[in-house]
């Protein structure tokens, strides 16, 4: 994959993780944790994907 595209995908995963975390926090305050835990799971998965993509990009660079 092109380096620029790889970087864009990496940033997209980070943005998705941050959005899910912020929206999950807002939803928890509004409705409670039982209605928002899925957003926290999605945030964790998105951050994990960001970390994997970053590691792959750094290892390809070397």
C-alpha positions in Angstrom: 0.0 0.0 0.0 1.2 3.5 -0.8 2.8 5.2 2.2 0.5 8.2 2.0 -2.6 6.0 1.8 -1.3 4.0 4.8 -0.9 7.2 6.8 -4.4 8.4 5.9 -5.9 5.1 7.0 -4.0 5.2 10.2 -5.3 8.7 11.0 -8.8 7.6 10.1 -8.6 4.8 12.7 -7.4 7.4 15.3 -10.3 9.8 14.5 -12.8 6.9 14.7 -11.4 5.9 18.1 -11.6 9.4 19.5 -15.1 10.0 18.2 -16.4 6.8 19.7 -14.7 7.6 23.0 -16.2 11.1 23.1 -19.6 10.0 22.0 -19.5 7.0 24.4 -18.7 9.3 27.3 -21.5 11.7 26.3 -23.9 8.7 26.0 -22.9 7.4 29.4 -23.6 10.7 31.1 -27.0 10.9 29.3 -28.3 7.3 29.5 -25.9 5.2 31.6 -23.2 2.7 30.9 -25.6 -0.1 29.8 -26.5 1.8 26.7 -23.0 3.0 25.7 -20.6 0.1 26.4 -20.6 -0.8 22.6 -19.1 2.6 21.8 -16.3 2.0 24.3 -15.6 -1.5 22.7 -15.6 0.2 19.2 -13.2 2.8 20.6 -10.8 0.1 21.9 -10.9 -1.8 18.7 -10.3 1.3 16.6 -7.3 2.3 18.8 -6.0 -1.3 18.5 -6.3 -1.0 14.7 -4.5 2.4 14.8 -1.7 0.9 16.8 -1.3 -2.1 14.4 -1.3 0.1 11.4 1.2 2.5 12.9 3.5 -0.5 13.8 3.2 -1.8 10.3 4.0 1.6 8.8 7.0 2.1 11.0 8.3 -1.4 10.3 7.9 -0.9 6.5 9.8 2.4 6.7 12.8 0.7 8.2 
